[in-house]
Amino acid sequence: MNKPAGSSEVIAFQGSPGAYSDMACRAAYPNMTTLSCTSFEDAFAAVNDGQAALAMIPVENSTAGRVADNHHLLPESGLHIVGEHFQTVDHRLLAPKGAKLADITTVHSHVQALSQCRKGLRGLGIKPSGHADTAGAAAEVAKLNDPTQAALASSLAAEIYDLEVLKSDIQDTAHNVTRFLIMSRDPIDPDPAQGPVITTFVFRVRSVPAALYKALGGFATNGVNLTKLESYILDASFAVAQFYADIEGHPDERLVRLALEELSFFSREVKILGVYPANAYRQGTERTQS
């Protein structure tokens, strides 16, 4: 995956060093330096303030669904989506050196990771405990140095915090993949003749009958493939919904342009968040292992 021209050598992510977002940064941009940020807002700010050229932001997981808050944060970030990355997530049960699996009573991790391993942890009789992020949980377990306490985190976290891997592949599904969006201050304009393109946008409709049907009708009549559509309520009135969507194609292509024009006619506040090359993972030609 290529960096946008003129970018610096830093990519920001949310979490402690060794987080899965850190692994995603290293896999997609092995020559860049990763910057750990406390929150997603901090990762966006690092790019806006010039501390980093890019931010790696998780948006959905094949097992646990969308990552909370990010669909709300992306439109207000002031950044543009310039790429996507798919990271295979292999959760490891990590504990202090010398600990045994039979002695573990509690496992600490991010709620998303715990959700992805719910059945496995129940089968082992281990109590889950929520944490701000997976790598931070690993750091805390290393500090506690208690053989009854474990973390659910990455192989990179095991290396960084000198923990022992008691069990690998603990996730409930064999194919556990997280999709990340790569954010930049400046947009890019990929040539659809060079390969498939994804356009991501948000829009709003009134909560009235057939509003969404009419807004999306143009994509069907123009043969534009809608690959993702999610909704969320914006305020306490529950009267206005915002939708997040991914489509295949570039806004300058005739059929995509016509579909977006029809969308704008039946909805309001259509905002394109990014136009970027589709990752090869979509065609099954790339698999990134943890």
C-alpha positions, 0 to 999 in steps of 0.5 A: 500500500502506497503512502500519499505523496509528500507525507511524513513518516509517522502513522497514528493509532488508538491504543497502547504499543502492541495494539492490533491497530499498531500491528495494522499500521506496521503491516500496511506501512512497514517503513513508517513510525507508529504513534500511540494515542489514548483515544480515536479523537487524539489519533485524528488530532495528531494528523490534523496537527501535523504530528502524523501523516496518517491515522489507522482507524478500525471501523468493523470486525467480521465477528463483533461488528462495527467499532463503537463511536467511529462512525460518529467521529469520522465525519467530524474529524476533518480528515479524508479516507485515503485507503483501507486495510484488512487485518486478520486478528489472532487473539492470544491469551497472555500471562506472566512467565511461569503462569499456567492456563489452569491457574488463570481466573480473569482475562483483561482486554478491550470489550471488542476482543472479549466479545470475539472470544466469548465462547472460548473464554466461557469454555475455559471458565475464565472471567472477562474484565473490560479494559480500554484497549488490548495492549494496555491490558497486556501492559497491566497484566505484566505490571501485576505479575499475577499468575491468575491474571491474563490478557487477551492481546496480540503476539506483538503485545506479548513481545513488547510486554514480555508475556507468555502465550498460553493459548493462540487462536482463542477467537470464536471464529476461524476467520476473524478480520478487522477492517481499518480506514486510513485517514489523511489531511488531504484527499486522493483521487484514484484512477478507476482505470487502475483498479477498483475504487471505493467511495465512502459517504454519509447522508441524512434522511427524515424518518418518514415512510419510503425516505431511504427507499427513494434516496437509494433508488438511484444506486439500483437503477444505475447498477452501482453496488452498495457494499455497506450501509449503516444507520445511527440516530443523531439526537434525542428526538429520534427523528433524523437518522444518519447513514454511513455507506460504501459503494463501488466506483468513483464519483466521476464515473457516469453511473455513480454520478447519476446515483449520487445526484439522485441521492442528493435530491431525496436526502440532505447533507451528503458528505463524501468522506473519501474516494480510495483504492479498494484493498486487494483483500476484497478480491481474496488476493491478500491475507494479512496474518497477525 
